């Protein structure tokens, strides 16, 4: 009886229920500002309100695509989403100033637009998180929201990285 119990326990101890290792780390940077430093006004509502240039590296070889979300966790009432970009090909490792990554699909931000919406905090200094996800699949859905993107990425994130920039309006 004991031998049967031991065999049953050993057979039932497969690896299928083991958690996946944590996602790897991408390096996200911008030539326009350093990590945890001020975002230049030209990329905000007080300037040309165009997206800053971005670059990322360190993705696993089996990356099929990227997603990018820019949000403000310091916004009153909720984390405010400024940019959602999906369907970024695995061969693309950045974006120029004022343009989304090549061959990408734009999602909907909290301004209700499929576009970049630059920093424009109502008061005080806010943090803006430029978060890039390397995925084992390509998600390209025009108009997707951050919440729907997060749900679609579940179980597909291979690596991720974040660049934080700061902004406070001159008022």
N, C-alpha and C positions, 0 to 999 in steps of 0.2 A: 504494500500500500504506500509506504514511504517513497519507494522508488518511482511509482507512478506519479506521485505528487511532485517530486523533484523534476521529473521529465516534463510534466505539464508546466511547471514554473519556468523551466529553461526554454521551452518552445514558445511560451508567451512573452518572453523578454526580448523580442525583436527590437530593431532600431527605429521602427516606424514612428513611435511615439516620442522619440527624443527631440528636444527643441533644436531648431536650426541654429547654427552659430550666428552671432550678431553680425549685422551688415558691416562691410568694410568701410574705410574712410576715404572720401574724395577730398581733394584739395580744391577749394573754390577761392578765386581771387579776382581783383579788378585793378587795372592800371590807374583807375580814377581815384581810388581811396584805399587805405589800408584797413585791415580788420580792426573793428571797434573804434574807427576814426570817423570824422565827419564826411558825409556824402556832399560833394560839391553842389552848389545851388542850381547849376544848369540841369541837373537830373531831377529837379523837384518842381513843385507848383510855383516857386518863386523864380524859376529860370525857364529854360526851353521845355522842361517836363518831358525829357526823353530818357530812355533806359540807359543806365551806365554800361560800359563794356564789361564783359565777364569772361572768365576762363576757368576751366576745371580740368583736373587730371587725376590719375590713379584708379581708373575704373577697371574692374576685372575683365579678362579677355572675352568672357561670354556675355558681355553687355549687349543687349539688342536695341536699347534706346534709353533716352533720358527724359526726365520731367523736371520742371523748374517752378518753384513757388516763391513769391516774394510777399512777405506779410509784416505787419506791425503789431507785435504783441502788447504794446503799450497804449493802443487806441482805447478810448473810453467805451466800455460796454462789451467789447468783443475784440478778438484778434482780427484786424482789418487786412483783407487780401488786396494787394496792389497789382499782382501779375500772376497768371497761371499759363504755363507753356507746356505742351505735351508733344508727343510724336517726334522728339528731337532724335535724329539718327545717331547711331552709335559712333559714327565717324566724325561727328561734330563735337568740338570741345570748347565752345565758347560762342560769344555773340559780340558784335560790334556795338558802338554807342548808337542808340536810337533805333536799333533793329533787333527783332527776335532772332534766335538762333536759326541758321539756314534750314529750310524745309521743315519747319516746325508748325504746329497747330496751336492757335491761341484759345485759351479757355476764358471764362468770364470772371472778372474781378468783382470786388464789392462796390465798385462804382457802377456796376451793371454793364460794363464794356468789355469787349474782347480786344484789349489793348493794355499797354503800360499805363498805370496811374501813379505818378510819382509821389514821394513823400510830401505831406502837407499837414503836419500835426496841428491840432487846434491850440495846443499850449504845451510848453515844456519840450524837453529833448526826448525823442523816441528812438527805439531800436528798430532797424529794418533788417529782416532775415532773408538772405538770398540763399535758398535751400535747393540743392541739386540732388536728384536721385538717379542712380544707375539701375536699370531694370533688366530683368531676364526676358522681357517682352516689350513690344512697342505699343504704347497707348497713345492714340491720336484721335481725340474727340473734340471737335470744334465746339466751343461754348461750355465745356465741362467746368464745373465749380471745383474749388479746392476740396470740399467735403466729398464730392463724387470721385475725384481723382485719388484721394487718400484711400477710399474704399476699393477702387480699381487696382491700386498698387499693392494691396494686402497680399503678402506671400510672394511678391515679385521684386522686392528691393534687394539688390546685390551689394550696393554701397551707397553712401550718402555723405554729403558735406555741406557746410554752411559758412557763409561770409556775413558778418554783421556790420552794418553801417549805421551811423548816428545822424540825426538831423533835428534841428530846432529852427523854427521860422524866425526871421529877423524882426517881424512885426513892426 
